[in-house]
């Protein structure tokens, strides 16, 4: 039987492990930088341990709320060009000195935004990959079936399966950073992805209609469970704004579980699925409403995401200013 006489109060979820390869002539400067930060602890230096690139290996644990300041300092020392900087999450940290570092760092770890992490994650979401297209096609087809049989359960399934939020977050981040290339790539990914998903679902619906699997009257004019998909109203934009804000907050805070609630809140994929089925079954009246619903949700989430990032950027700039004055 094990016994624990004392333990740190925190699990380490707010700590990040930093690994840096530094040119030998800059190791002292790096250690000095780390020593000046109240959120840094467990500093380890292994002289001449790195071979590619050649240099010293410096490792430490950094409180999440102090990471941006440390990364900026390492960049000023040239490690981005002549060395290497890597970050990874610490799942468990049993250390009172780590706990003290978290307490000494300004702000709260859950509220901190690690901008390099967001930059890389949103950059990845601007790539048009087969996995992205496949998930979007499957989600849109599921939404199309939900429209035909008026199933709210399948609508929820399609919402959860849809992978489009990452590209929307990339647009929000691009707006905040003034990165036109990122915005353009993310818009291209969304446009191409939804186009492919709608076309594939449209073709499948046509085949189903021609083979008798789907009857024209299986898309009724009144659908109590899924009718909201093609009937946008003022609540559509409000929900999209709230979902976009929650989604970006979940990304910046590292709360992946909260994204599920975001996915279930918005009707981007269901609207795309309804467009495809309505086209195949000649229900032209629903096409316009579904397209508007899709546009309202996309724009609302992007606007809210950008607003949240701006607020977080301003808030942490104020925290840093107060600490340095």
C-alpha positions in Angstrom: 0.0 0.0 0.0 1.3 3.4 -1.0 1.2 6.6 1.0 1.8 10.1 -0.1 3.0 12.4 2.7 2.9 15.6 0.7 2.0 16.7 -2.8 1.8 19.7 -5.0 -1.6 21.3 -5.3 -1.5 21.4 -9.1 -1.4 18.5 -11.6 0.9 20.2 -14.1 -1.7 20.9 -16.7 -0.7 24.6 -16.6 3.0 23.9 -17.2 4.8 23.4 -20.5 8.2 21.8 -21.0 10.6 23.8 -23.1 13.5 22.3 -25.0 16.0 24.6 -26.7 19.2 23.9 -28.6 21.5 26.9 -28.2 24.8 27.9 -29.9 27.5 27.5 -27.2 28.2 31.2 -27.1 24.6 32.0 -26.2 23.9 29.4 -23.6 24.7 31.8 -20.7 22.4 34.4 -22.2 19.6 31.9 -22.5 20.1 30.7 -18.9 20.0 34.4 -17.8 16.8 35.0 -19.7 15.2 31.9 -18.1 16.4 32.9 -14.7 14.8 36.3 -14.9 11.3 34.9 -15.6 9.3 34.1 -12.5 7.4 31.4 -14.3 10.4 29.3 -15.2 11.8 26.4 -13.1 13.6 23.0 -13.4 16.3 24.4 -15.6 18.7 21.8 -17.0 21.7 22.4 -19.2 23.5 19.6 -21.1 26.7 21.1 -22.6 27.4 20.0 -26.2 24.6 17.5 -26.1 23.0 18.5 -29.4 24.4 17.3 -32.7 21.9 18.6 -35.3 22.0 21.6 -35.0 25.3 21.6 -32.9 25.0 23.3 -29.5 24.0 23.0 -25.9 20.7 21.5 -24.8 18.7 23.6 -22.4 15.5 22.3 -20.9 13.1 23.8 -18.4 9.4 23.9 -17.3 7.5 27.1 -17.9 4.1 28.2 -16.5 1.7 28.6 -19.4 1.1 32.3 -18.6 4.9 33.0 -18.9 5.5 31.2 -22.2 5.0 34.0 -24.6 7.6 36.2 -22.9 10.1 33.4 -22.8 9.6 32.5 -26.4 10.0 36.2 -27.5 13.2 36.4 -25.6 14.7 33.2 -27.1 13.8 34.6 -30.6 15.6 37.8 -29.9 18.7 35.7 -29.0 18.5 34.1 -32.5 17.5 30.6 -31.4 14.8 30.4 -34.1 17.4 30.7 -36.8 20.5 29.2 -35.4 19.1 26.7 -32.8 15.8 25.2 -32.0 12.8 25.8 -29.7 10.2 23.2 -28.8 7.3 23.1 -26.4 5.2 20.2 -25.1 2.5 19.9 -22.5 3.4 18.6 -19.0 0.5 16.2 -18.0 1.6 15.7 -14.4 4.1 17.7 -12.4 4.8 16.7 -8.8 6.9 19.6 -7.7 6.5 22.4 -5.2 9.0 24.6 -7.1 6.8 24.2 -10.2 3.8 25.1 -8.2 5.7 28.2 -7.0 6.6 29.1 -10.6 2.9 29.0 -11.6 1.9 31.2 -8.7 4.7 33.7 -9.4 3.8 34.0 -13.1 1.3 36.8 -13.9 -2.3 35.8 -14.6 -3.9 32.4 -14.7 -2.7 29.5 -16.8 -6.2 28.6 -18.0 -6.6 32.2 -19.3 -3.2 32.4 -21.0 -2.9 32.3 -24.8 0.3 30.6 -26.2 0.4 32.4 -29.5 2.9 30.1 -31.1 0.6 27.2 -30.3 -2.4 28.9 -31.9 -0.3 30.0 -34.8 0.8 26.5 -35.6 -2.6 24.9 -35.0 -4.4 27.3 -37.3 -1.7 27.1 -39.9 -2.3 23.3 -40.0 -6.0 23.9 -40.5 -5.4 25.9 -43.8 -4.2 22.7 -45.5 -6.6 21.0 -47.9 -6.1 17.4 -46.9 -8.0 14.2 -47.8 -8.9 13.6 -44.2 -10.6 17.0 -44.0 -12.5 16.4 -47.2 -13.5 12.9 -46.2 -14.8 14.0 -42.8 -16.7 16.9 -44.4 -18.2 14.7 -47.1 -19.3 12.1 -44.5 -20.8 14.7 -42.3 -22.7 16.4 -45.1 -24.1 13.1 -46.3 -25.2 12.3 -42.8 -26.9 15.7 -42.7 -28.6 15.0 -46.0 -30.0 11.7 -44.6 -31.2 13.7 -41.6 -33.0 16.1 -43.8 -34.8 13.3 -45.7 -36.0 11.4 -42.6 -36.3 14.5 -40.3 -33.9 13.2 -37.7 -32.5 15.5 -35.1 -30.1 12.8 -33.8 -28.5 12.5 -37.2 -28.2 16.3 -37.4 -26.3 16.3 -34.1 -24.1 13.5 -35.5 -23.3 15.5 -38.6 -22.5 18.6 -36.5 -20.0 16.7 -34.4 -18.4 15.0 -37.3 -17.8 18.2 -39.3 -14.2 19.4 -39.3 -14.7 22.9 -40.5 -14.2 24.8 -37.3 -10.4 24.7 -37.5 -10.5 26.6 -40.8 -12.8 29.2 -39.4 -10.5 29.7 -36.4 -7.6 30.2 -38.8 -9.6 33.0 -40.5 -10.2 34.6 -37.1 -6.5 34.4 -36.2 -5.5 35.7 -39.6 -7.8 38.7 -39.2 -6.2 39.5 -35.8 -2.6 39.1 -37.1 -3.3 40.7 -40.5 -2.2 37.5 -42.2 -3.9 37.7 -45.6 -2.2 34.5 -46.9 -3.6 32.5 -44.0 -7.1 34.0 -44.5 -7.0 33.2 -48.2 -5.9 29.7 -47.7 -8.5 29.0 -45.0 -11.3 30.5 -47.2 -10.1 28.3 -50.0 -10.2 25.2 -47.8 -13.7 26.0 -46.7 -15.0 26.8 -50.2 -13.4 23.8 -51.8 -14.4 21.4 -49.0 -18.0 22.5 -48.9 -18.2 22.4 -52.7 -16.9 18.8 -52.8 -19.1 17.7 -50.0 -22.3 19.2 -51.5 -21.5 17.8 -55.0 -20.9 14.3 -53.6 -24.0 14.4 -51.5 -26.0 15.8 -54.4 -24.8 12.9 -56.7 -25.6 10.3 -54.1 -29.1 11.8 -53.6 -29.7 11.8 -57.3 -28.7 8.1 -57.6 -31.0 7.4 -54.6 -33.8 9.2 -56.4 -33.3 7.4 -59.7 -33.1 4.0 -58.1 -36.2 4.6 -56.0 -34.4 4.6 -52.6 -35.4 8.2 -52.2 -38.8 9.5 -53.2 -39.4 13.2 -54.0 -42.0 13.5 -51.2 -39.5 12.4 -48.6 -38.3 15.9 -48.1 -41.5 17.4 -46.6 -42.2 21.1 -46.5 -42.6 21.1 -42.8 -40.0 19.3 -40.7 -40.4 19.9 -36.9 -37.0 18.3 -36.1 -34.7 19.7 -38.8 -36.6 22.6 -40.3 -34.4 25.2 -38.6 -31.6 24.2 -41.0 -33.2 26.1 -43.9 -35.0 28.8 -41.9 -32.4 31.2 -40.5 -33.5 33.9 -38.1 -32.0 36.3 -35.6 -31.1 33.5 -33.3 -29.0 31.9 -36.0 -26.4 34.7 -35.9 -26.5 35.0 -32.1 -25.9 31.2 -31.7 -23.1 31.4 -34.2 -21.4 34.3 -32.4 -21.7 32.5 -29.0 -20.4 29.3 -30.5 -17.5 31.0 -32.3 -16.4 32.7 -29.0 -16.6 29.5 -27.1 -14.7 27.6 -29.8 -11.8 30.0 -29.9 -11.7 30.1 -26.1 -11.5 26.3 -26.0 -8.6 26.4 -28.5 -6.6 29.1 -26.6 -7.2 27.5 -23.2 -6.5 23.9 -24.4 -10.0 22.7 -23.5 -10.7 20.3 -26.3 -13.8 18.9 -24.7 -15.6 22.3 -24.9 -15.3 22.1 -28.7 -17.9 19.3 -28.8 -20.5 21.8 -27.5 -19.4 24.2 -30.2 -19.9 21.7 -33.0 -23.4 20.8 -31.7 -24.4 24.5 -31.6 -24.0 25.5 -35.3 -25.6 24.3 -38.4 -22.9 24.8 -41.1 -22.7 21.1 -42.2 -26.5 20.5 -41.8 -27.1 23.5 -44.0 -24.7 22.1 -46.6 -26.3 18.7 -46.5 -29.8 20.3 -46.9 -28.6 22.2 -50.0 -27.4 19.1 -51.7 -30.6 17.1 -51.0 -32.9 20.0 -51.9 -31.1 20.3 -55.2 -31.4 16.6 -56.0 -35.1 16.5 -55.0 -36.0 19.8 -56.7 -37.0 21.5 -53.5 -35.7 24.9 -54.6 -37.4 26.8 -51.8 -35.1 25.3 -49.3 -31.8 26.0 -51.2 -31.8 29.8 -50.6 -32.6 29.4 -46.9 -29.9 26.8 -46.3 -27.3 28.9 -48.1 -28.2 31.9 -46.0 -28.0 29.7 -42.9 -24.6 28.5 -43.9 -23.3 32.0 -44.6 -24.7 33.4 -41.3 -23.1 30.7 -39.2 -19.7 31.0 -40.9 -19.6 34.7 -40.7 -20.9 34.8 -37.1 -18.3 32.4 -35.9 -15.4 34.1 -37.6 -16.4 37.5 -36.3 -16.8 36.3 -32.7 -13.5 34.3 -32.9 -11.6 37.4 -34.0 -13.2 39.5 -31.3 -12.2 37.0 -28.6 -8.6 36.9 -29.8 -8.4 40.7 -29.8 -9.7 40.8 -26.3 -7.3 38.2 -25.1 -4.4 40.0 -26.8 -5.3 43.3 -25.2 -5.8 41.7 -21.8 -2.4 39.9 -21.7 -0.7 43.0 -23.0 -2.2 44.9 -19.9 -1.1 42.1 -17.6 2.5 42.2 -18.9 2.6 46.0 -18.7 1.5 46.0 -15.1 4.2 43.4 -14.2 7.0 45.4 -15.8 6.0 48.8 -14.3 
